[in-house]
Amino acid sequence: MKPNNLKLSTKFALAVSLILLVFCAIFSTILYHYLKTQVIRDAEDKTLIIMNQVEAIGDYVRDTLRPAIFESLARHDIRDEFIVEAMSTTYVSRHVMERFNRVLKEYVFKRVSDNPRNPKDRADSFHSEMLNYFRLNREQTTWRGIVDIEGKKYLFRISSVVITKDCLRCHGNPTDTPKELVRRYGTEGGFSWKVGDVSGLNSVSIPLDVAFAHVKDVAVHTFIFGFCTLGLLFLTLFGTFRHLVTRPLNNLSHIFRSIAKGTVPLGKDIPSKRGDEIGDLTESFNILSRHLLDAQVRLKKAAEREKQMMESEKLATLGQLSAGVAHEINNPLGGIRLCFNNLMKTEMDTNTKKHHIEVINSGLERIQNIVRQLLDFAKDSSLDIAPSSINNIIEDTLKLSEYIIVRKDIKLIKELSNNMPDLMVDSNKLEQVFLNLIINAIHAMDGGGVLTIRTWYDGDACNVSVTDTGKGIPNEVISRIFDPFFTTKGVGEGTGLGLTVSKAIVEQHKGKIEVKTSEKGSVFIVRIPITT
């Protein structure tokens, strides 16, 4: 289904659902990164505490405990004795943290060196790199960062161990080292350091994967809970909105369609006891419905009156037509009868007899022409379509009317365009149209005038205008000139079918005919489209 075919309520629900989904996703993402940052900060704080604790233990052993033991041994005249368990900062720190790790196993403390006295304290590849880092950057004494080891992330806090003058007693020349240290560890490692050397590292690490996974779970659960909660809230609000607004509007829409189908009468009030906007809308529709019903009734009455007027008009015009046709036929019939009686009763010479026969023939032709015009008006004849030039049709028509143009002392002006395309038309039918227009223009200029015939092409249609310099058409009758049986000529001068037939022919060609008039004359414009 296309989005444009969805109901407004469905579009609204989908849009809000998408907004809620995006909002919850953004909020959960922000929460995830915030909690992840907090985990890292918390881990940094904890490693700092542990590192400070380890260094404090080492400082205590080095600055307080070891001198006190040396002093005590000296009082007993014991010079080369070295109690590792109490006097070695590395030993004491490591064993204290081992006890610490029994409770908090995730925290790992190491004191490592690339030249350790105890092989257990030898630095791995990562710590070897950090030793090189501190040796190259002597101004740096601490470092912290997240390290990926075997696919797992750890936060490390590392501080460098720098040899001081006091350290040389145990880590300088092996010959100066207490015999207990040499006896326990030998003379291969942990010696030959100088003051200022970075001999090792204190390293504290905390694994982050578990905490990160927990943060991810919190973010996911927050997303699910938030989306469900907001979705439930939206469903509640949407249900309330549907009950208060959508359902009443649907009921109104159903009534509108029923009125349009005719199953519910127009003007029937929709009952509503609501005083809110829906009630106002219902009342407004009731008012509109009553107005539409009133307008419908008035339109029906107007249509009935118009129908009656048209019937009366037809009867009146039919009477006029009957009078005109009767007169047109009666006149030649009278002449025919008189000539026929003369031929039957009177002896006459050949010329006189010939003249009477010509009068009879002329009268019969006039009667035949009147009957033909009536038949042309009454029947809907088909078109004989063929490619034709409008200019050629105009020229052929002017040849037929040339005699009357000259006899009536009419000046003819032709303005025929040279870029007129051929049209698929019935040339004989259009010739009849143009002949009617030219004859009418000549009759409008009784006593001489100017007849202008112009053609032009506007890109969509071929246009022909027939302009006269007569008195124009009165405003009160111009709207009726194309009506059947209507004529402004006197009885015996026409049947009033010429323009009606002409209009029908033009409309058969998908064209149109229009008239413009003034006191200085009239212009009839025929427009025939390219595709007829």
Stockholm file with secondary structure:
# STOCKHOLM 1.0

chainA/1-532         MKPNNLKLSTKFALAVSLILLVFCAIFSTILYHYLKTQVIRDAEDKTLIIMNQVEAIGDYVRDTLRPAIFESLARHDIRDEFIVEAMSTTYVSRHVMERFNRVLKEYVFKRVSDNPRNPKDRADSFHSEMLNYFRLNREQTTWRGIVDIEGKKYLFRISSVVITKDCLRCHGNPTDTPKELVRRYGTEGGFSWKVGDVSGLNSVSIPLDVAFAHVKDVAVHTFIFGFCTLGLLFLTLFGTFRHLVTRPLNNLSHIFRSIAKGTVPLGKDIPSKRGDEIGDLTESFNILSRHLLDAQVRLKKAAEREKQMMESEKLATLGQLSAGVAHEINNPLGGIRLCFNNLMKTEMDTNTKKHHIEVINSGLERIQNIVRQLLDFAKDSSLDIAPSSINNIIEDTLKLSEYIIVRKDIKLIKELSNNMPDLMVDSNKLEQVFLNLIINAIHAMDGGGVLTIRTWYDGDACNVSVTDTGKGIPNEVISRIFDPFFTTKGVGEGTGLGLTVSKAIVEQHKGKIEVKTSEKGSVFIVRIPITT
#=GR chainA/1-532 SS CCGGGSCHHHHHHHHHHHHHHHHHHHHHHHHHHHHHHHHHHHHHHHHHHHHHHHHHHHHHIIIIIHHHHHHHHHHTTCCSCCCHHHHCHHHHHHHHHHHHHHHCTTCEEEEEBSSCSSGGGBCCHHHHHHHHHHHHCTTCCEEEEEEEETTEEEEEEEEEEECCGGGHHHHSCGGGSCHHHHHHHCSSSSCSCCTTCEEEEEEEEEECHHHHHHHHHHHHHHHHHHHHHHHHHHHHHHHHHIIIIIHHHHHHHHHHHHHHHTSSCTTCCCCCCCCSHHHHHHHHHHHHHHHHHHHHHHHHHHHHHHHHHHHHHHHHHHHHHHHHHHHHHHHHHHHHHHHHHHHHHCCCCHHHHHHHHHHHHHHHHHHHHHHHHHHHHHSCCCCCCEEECHHHHHHHHHHHHHHHHHHTTEEEEEECCSCCCCEEECHHHHHHHHHHHHHHHHHHTTTCEEEEEEEEECSSEEEEEEECCSCCCCTTTGGGTTSTTCCSSCTTSCCSCHHHHHHHHHHHTTCEEEEEEETTEEEEEEEEESCC
#=GC SS_cons         CCGGGSCHHHHHHHHHHHHHHHHHHHHHHHHHHHHHHHHHHHHHHHHHHHHHHHHHHHHHIIIIIHHHHHHHHHHTTCCSCCCHHHHCHHHHHHHHHHHHHHHCTTCEEEEEBSSCSSGGGBCCHHHHHHHHHHHHCTTCCEEEEEEEETTEEEEEEEEEEECCGGGHHHHSCGGGSCHHHHHHHCSSSSCSCCTTCEEEEEEEEEECHHHHHHHHHHHHHHHHHHHHHHHHHHHHHHHHHIIIIIHHHHHHHHHHHHHHHTSSCTTCCCCCCCCSHHHHHHHHHHHHHHHHHHHHHHHHHHHHHHHHHHHHHHHHHHHHHHHHHHHHHHHHHHHHHHHHHHHHHCCCCHHHHHHHHHHHHHHHHHHHHHHHHHHHHHSCCCCCCEEECHHHHHHHHHHHHHHHHHHTTEEEEEECCSCCCCEEECHHHHHHHHHHHHHHHHHHTTTCEEEEEEEEECSSEEEEEEECCSCCCCTTTGGGTTSTTCCSSCTTSCCSCHHHHHHHHHHHTTCEEEEEEETTEEEEEEEEESCC
//
